[in-house]
Amino acid sequence: MIDWVLEAVREAGVTRDKDVKVIANPHHADVAAHLDGRVELVYQRDPKGTAHALRQIPQGELRGRQVLVVNGDSPLLTAASILRVIHAQQEGDAPASIASVEDPSRDDGRIVRAKDGSLERIVERKDATRELRAQVHEFNVGLYCFDGSRLVDELDKVKDDNKAGEFYLPDVFLHLKPVTIVKLDDPREAMGVKDRIRLAAATDILRRRLLERCMLGGATIVDPDTTFIDAAVTIGQDTVIEPFTVLKGETHIGSECHIGPHVYIEDARLGDRSDCGPFAKLRPGTEIAEDVHIGSFTELVRTKVGPRSKVPHVSYLGDTDLGADANIGAGTITANFDGTNKNRTEIGDGAFVGVDTMLVAPVKLGKRARTGAGSVVTKDVPDGATAVGVPARVVRRKAVSSPDSSSDTP
């Protein structure tokens, strides 16, 4: 969640890491470790509310500056909305600008306006009366832009005389007036993720945004309802993504590819005009070149596949370097783990691996080498040779001195 918020803030123009401060609970060690070195971490050792959190920043770092404050549990906020609030503050004379949304389904901090439409106060959920809940449906987003000097002058006036016994940042507006209110068009941007139900809802909204970005970039998503794509994934133009496809991590899919259905790809690369699936899995470290066919029920991990090669059916290639123009028969397995180490298998250009072949790594299958069906290869097979049996032995050799060589050597 915090990464989404930080990305939106940076996209809105806050580019220097030293200008970004995250106020965190010192008990949240995982959050601190995740952000270490990326932003300045400031710890709020006692959780006494949002105004108390902001008081942890030295006053000298706030005075004379424009101060943007964003709730860290609001991953749906967009850079465009943040910019609207920043511009409202820059263009007006008010000491502060805030964002609001109109949403009858919410029950958060309500914005109470005076008769002239200006901000009178913000009432937190726990302090709202039944009448106020029924009549007021404009809510505070948790996105603020302040004149830093004015903020410092008024921040210490905030009291904790409320039902929660906390120092609420919105209470600063009892002393800091006038305030510019920027009403956002999409009320979903104000969703604070406070439980797993809202987490699921926010994840679905973000997923839709990412899919729309991919489609606007020229990719075809056949069924957005069953397609899941992470933020760092890139997809080339004219690529088709079939239903029940999951693309995770820093995955890159080239142009004119065909993926799915029922394909899982994580931290892998797929070159232009390649296809993958159905029911295939590409795990981290896999790199597929151009014009490659990865067929059904195939799994690859830490494997490189050269141009125009084919891994059509029910195969597992782990820690494998597969050359160009090679063909892997159905049921092929590279046995890459010896109980202690992961070992690599090398399969040369133009190799033809027979069905149900087991390649016990570390092992090398040479250029244009072949294996018979059901072979268990435990020793290197020279270029152009054919190996069969359990364990496999070379039964025929062919010289491979040039791409046009066709002479046989017994």
C-alpha positions in Angstrom: 0.0 0.0 0.0 2.7 2.5 0.9 4.5 1.9 -2.4 1.3 2.9 -4.3 1.0 6.1 -2.2 4.7 6.9 -2.7 4.5 6.3 -6.4 1.6 8.7 -6.7 3.4 11.3 -4.7 6.5 11.0 -6.8 4.5 11.1 -10.0 2.9 14.3 -8.8 6.3 15.9 -8.7 8.0 15.1 -5.3 11.1 13.6 -6.9 13.8 14.0 -4.2 13.8 11.1 -1.7 15.0 13.4 1.1 11.8 15.4 0.8 9.6 12.3 1.4 9.1 11.4 5.1 7.2 8.4 6.2 5.9 8.5 9.8 5.9 4.9 11.0 5.3 2.8 14.1 8.6 1.4 15.4 6.9 -1.9 16.0 6.3 -2.3 12.3 9.8 -3.6 11.5 8.8 -5.0 8.1 7.6 -1.7 6.9 10.7 0.1 8.1 12.9 -2.5 6.4 11.0 -2.2 3.2 11.4 1.6 3.1 14.9 1.8 4.5 17.1 3.8 2.1 14.2 4.9 -0.1 12.7 7.6 2.1 13.4 9.3 5.5 11.7 7.2 8.2 10.4 9.1 11.2 9.0 7.1 14.1 5.9 7.8 16.1 6.6 5.8 19.3 3.2 6.4 20.8 0.1 6.1 18.5 -1.7 9.2 19.6 -3.3 10.3 16.4 -2.4 11.9 13.1 -1.6 15.4 14.4 0.7 13.8 17.0 2.3 11.9 14.1 3.0 15.1 12.2 4.5 16.7 15.3 7.3 14.2 15.1 8.7 16.2 12.2 11.0 19.0 13.4 9.3 22.4 13.0 12.2 23.8 11.2 11.7 21.3 8.3 8.1 22.5 7.9 8.4 26.2 8.1 8.8 28.2 4.9 7.8 25.2 2.8 4.8 23.7 1.1 3.8 20.6 3.1 1.9 17.7 1.5 0.4 15.2 3.9 -1.1 11.9 2.6 -2.5 8.9 4.5 -0.3 5.9 4.0 -3.3 3.5 3.8 -4.8 5.1 0.7 -3.3 3.2 -2.3 -6.1 4.3 -4.7 -5.1 8.0 -4.6 -3.9 9.1 -8.0 -1.1 11.5 -8.9 -3.8 13.6 -10.8 -5.8 14.1 -7.6 -2.7 15.0 -5.6 -1.7 17.5 -8.2 -5.2 19.1 -8.1 -4.7 19.8 -4.3 -1.2 21.0 -4.8 -2.3 23.4 -7.6 -5.2 24.6 -5.5 -2.8 25.5 -2.7 -0.3 27.2 -5.0 -3.0 29.3 -6.8 -4.9 30.4 -3.7 -4.3 32.5 -0.7 -5.6 30.0 1.9 -3.2 28.4 4.4 -4.4 24.9 3.5 -6.1 22.9 0.9 -7.8 19.5 1.4 -9.5 16.8 -0.8 -13.0 15.5 -0.2 -15.4 13.0 -1.8 -19.2 12.7 -1.8 -20.1 9.1 -0.9 -23.2 8.1 1.0 -21.8 4.6 1.6 -18.9 5.8 3.7 -18.6 6.4 7.4 -15.4 8.3 8.0 -14.4 11.8 8.9 -17.2 14.1 7.7 -16.7 17.6 6.3 -19.1 20.0 7.9 -19.5 23.2 5.9 -20.7 26.6 7.0 -23.7 28.3 5.4 -21.4 30.0 2.9 -20.0 26.7 1.8 -16.6 27.1 3.5 -15.2 24.5 5.9 -16.5 24.7 9.4 -14.9 21.6 10.9 -14.2 17.9 10.2 -15.9 15.4 12.5 -14.3 12.0 12.9 -16.5 8.9 12.7 -16.4 8.1 16.4 -17.5 11.6 17.3 -20.3 12.0 14.7 -23.9 12.1 15.9 -26.7 10.1 14.4 -28.1 13.2 12.8 -24.8 14.2 11.3 -24.3 10.7 9.9 -27.7 10.9 8.2 -27.3 14.3 6.7 -23.6 14.8 5.8 -22.0 12.6 3.1 -19.0 14.6 2.2 -15.9 13.0 3.6 -12.3 13.9 4.2 -9.9 12.0 2.0 -6.8 12.4 4.1 -4.9 14.4 1.4 -3.8 17.9 2.6 -1.5 20.6 1.4 -0.4 23.3 3.9 1.6 26.5 4.2 4.2 24.9 6.4 4.7 28.0 8.5 1.0 28.4 9.3 0.8 24.7 10.0 3.5 24.9 12.6 1.9 27.8 14.3 -1.4 26.0 14.7 -0.5 22.3 15.1 0.2 22.5 18.8 -3.3 23.9 19.4 -4.8 20.5 18.5 -6.3 18.8 21.6 -7.1 15.2 22.4 -10.6 15.9 23.9 -12.4 13.4 21.8 -13.8 9.9 22.2 -10.6 8.3 20.9 -8.3 10.4 23.1 -6.2 11.2 20.1 -4.7 14.3 18.5 -6.6 14.5 15.1 -4.8 16.4 12.3 -8.2 17.5 10.9 -8.7 19.4 14.2 -6.1 21.9 13.0 -8.7 23.4 10.7 -10.5 24.7 13.8 -7.6 27.2 14.0 -6.3 27.2 10.4 -8.7 29.0 8.1 -9.8 29.6 5.4 -9.4 26.2 3.7 -9.7 25.3 0.1 -11.7 22.2 -0.5 -11.0 20.2 -3.7 -13.8 17.6 -4.3 -12.5 14.6 -6.2 -14.6 12.9 -8.9 -14.0 9.3 -7.9 -15.0 8.5 -4.3 -13.0 5.3 -4.5 -9.8 7.3 -4.2 -10.6 8.0 -0.6 -10.8 4.3 0.4 -8.5 3.7 3.4 -7.5 0.1 3.7 -8.2 -0.7 7.3 -9.1 -4.4 7.0 -8.7 -7.4 4.7 -12.2 -6.7 3.1 -11.1 -3.3 2.0 -7.7 -4.7 0.9 -9.5 -7.1 -1.5 -11.7 -4.3 -2.8 -8.7 -1.9 -3.3 -6.7 -4.7 -5.0 -9.5 -5.3 -7.5 -9.8 -1.6 -8.4 -6.0 -1.3 -8.9 -6.1 -4.5 -11.0 -8.7 -2.9 -13.3 -6.6 0.2 -13.6 -3.5 -1.8 -14.6 -5.5 -3.9 -17.2 -6.9 -0.7 -18.7 -3.4 0.7 -19.0 -2.3 -2.4 -20.8 -5.3 -2.4 -23.2 -4.7 1.3 -24.0 -1.1 0.4 -24.7 -2.3 -2.0 -27.4 -2.6 -5.4 -25.7 -5.8 -7.5 -25.9 -7.1 -8.7 -22.6 -9.8 -11.3 -23.6 -11.4 -11.4 -20.1 -10.4 -8.7 -17.6 -12.4 -10.4 -14.9 -10.1 -13.4 -14.8 -6.8 -11.7 -15.6 -4.3 -10.6 -13.0 -1.3 -8.3 -13.8 1.1 -6.7 -11.4 2.1 -3.1 -11.7 5.7 -3.7 -12.9 4.5 -6.0 -15.8 5.0 -4.7 -19.3 3.2 -6.0 -22.4 4.0 -5.2 -26.0 1.5 -4.2 -28.7 -0.8 -6.7 -30.3 -0.2 -9.3 -27.7 -3.2 -11.4 -26.7 -3.8 -12.4 -23.0 -6.3 -15.2 -22.6 -8.5 -15.8 -19.5 -7.1 -17.0 -16.2 -3.6 -15.6 -16.8 -1.5 -14.3 -13.9 1.5 -12.1 -14.7 3.5 -11.1 -11.6 6.7 -9.3 -10.6 8.9 -7.6 -13.2 7.6 -9.7 -16.1 8.1 -8.5 -19.7 5.9 -9.8 -22.5 7.0 -8.8 -26.0 4.8 -7.8 -29.0 2.5 -10.1 -30.9 2.7 -12.8 -28.3 -0.1 -15.1 -27.3 -0.4 -16.0 -23.6 -2.9 -18.4 -21.9 -5.4 -19.5 -21.0 -4.4 -20.6 -17.4 -0.8 -19.4 -17.5 1.3 -18.2 -14.6 4.4 -16.1 -15.3 6.5 -14.4 -12.6 9.7 -12.3 -13.1 10.3 -13.7 -16.6 10.7 -12.4 -20.1 9.0 -13.5 -23.3 10.3 -12.3 -26.6 8.3 -11.0 -29.6 5.9 -13.4 -31.4 6.3 -16.1 -28.8 3.4 -18.0 -27.2 2.8 -19.7 -23.9 0.1 -22.0 -22.7 -2.5 -23.2 -22.0 -1.7 -24.4 -18.5 2.0 -23.3 -18.4 4.2 -21.8 -15.7 7.2 -19.6 -16.2 9.0 -19.1 -12.9 11.6 -16.4 -12.0 14.8 -16.1 -14.0 13.3 -17.6 -17.2 14.1 -15.8 -20.5 12.3 -16.8 -23.7 13.6 -15.5 -27.0 11.6 -14.6 -30.1 9.3 -17.0 -32.0 9.3 -19.6 -29.2 6.5 -22.0 -28.5 5.9 -23.0 -24.9 3.1 -25.5 -24.8 0.6 -26.9 -22.4 1.5 -28.2 -18.9 5.1 -26.9 -19.3 7.1 -25.4 -16.4 10.4 -23.5 -16.7 12.5 -21.9 -14.0 15.9 -20.1 -14.4 15.9 -21.3 -18.0 16.9 -19.6 -21.2 15.3 -20.6 -24.4 16.8 -19.6 -27.8 14.9 -18.3 -30.8 12.4 -20.6 -32.7 12.7 -23.4 -30.2 9.8 -25.4 -29.0 8.8 -26.9 -25.6 5.4 -28.2 -26.6 4.0 -30.5 -23.9 4.2 -31.6 -20.3 7.9 -30.8 -19.7 10.0 -29.4 -16.9 13.2 -27.4 -17.7 15.0 -26.2 -14.6 18.3 -24.3 -14.7 18.6 -25.0 -18.5 20.2 -23.2 -21.4 18.3 -24.3 -24.5 19.7 -23.2 -27.8 18.0 -22.0 -31.0 15.8 -24.2 -33.2 15.6 -27.0 -30.7 12.7 -29.3 -30.0 11.8 -30.7 -26.6 9.7 -33.8 -26.7 6.7 -34.4 -24.4 7.5 -35.5 -20.9 11.1 -34.2 -20.9 12.6 -33.4 -17.5 15.9 -31.8 -16.6 16.8 -33.2 -13.2 18.5 -30.1 -11.9 18.7 -30.8 -8.1 21.1 -33.4 -6.7 19.9 -32.9 -3.1 22.4 -30.2 -2.4 22.9 -28.1 -5.4 21.0 -26.8 -8.4 22.9 -27.9 -11.6 22.5 -26.6 -15.1 21.7 -28.5 -18.3 22.9 -27.3 -21.7 21.0 -28.2 -24.8 22.6 -27.1 -28.1 21.1 -25.4 -31.2 19.0 -27.7 -33.3 18.9 -30.5 -30.7 16.0 -32.9 -30.8 15.0 -34.4 -27.4 12.8 -37.5 -27.6 9.7 -38.0 -25.5 10.1 -38.9 -21.9 13.8 -38.0 -21.8 15.4 -37.3 -18.5 18.5 -35.1 -18.5 20.4 -35.5 -15.2 22.3 -32.3 -14.6 25.0 -31.2 -14.9 25.0 -32.5 -18.5 25.4 -31.2 -22.0 23.5 -32.2 -25.1 25.4 -31.0 -28.1 24.3 -29.1 -31.2 21.9 -31.2 -33.3 22.2 -34.0 -30.9 19.2 -36.3 -30.4 17.9 -38.6 -27.7 15.6 -41.6 -28.1 12.3 -41.9 -26.3 12.6 -42.7 -22.6 16.3 -42.1 -22.5 18.1 -41.1 -19.2 21.0 -39.0 -20.1 23.7 -38.9 -17.4 26.8 -38.0 -19.5 27.4 -35.4 -22.2 26.2 -36.1 -25.7 28.5 -34.8 -28.4 27.4 -32.5 -31.3 25.4 -34.4 -33.8 25.2 -37.7 -31.8 22.2 -39.8 -31.0 21.9 -41.3 -27.5 19.4 -43.9 -26.4 18.7 -46.1 -23.4 18.8 -46.2 -19.6 21.4 -44.9 -19.0 21.7 -43.4 -22.4 24.7 -44.3 -24.6 25.7 -42.8 -28.0 24.6 -45.1 -30.9 25.3 -42.8 -33.8 27.4 -39.8 -34.5 27.0 -37.1 -37.1 29.6 -34.5 -37.9 28.4 -31.0 -37.2 31.1 -28.8 -38.7 28.7 -26.4 -40.4 25.0 -25.8 -40.7 24.9 -27.6 -44.0 26.9 -30.7 -42.9 25.1 -34.0 -43.6 27.8 -36.7 -43.4 27.4 -39.5 -40.9 30.2 -41.0 -38.8 29.6 -44.5 -37.3 
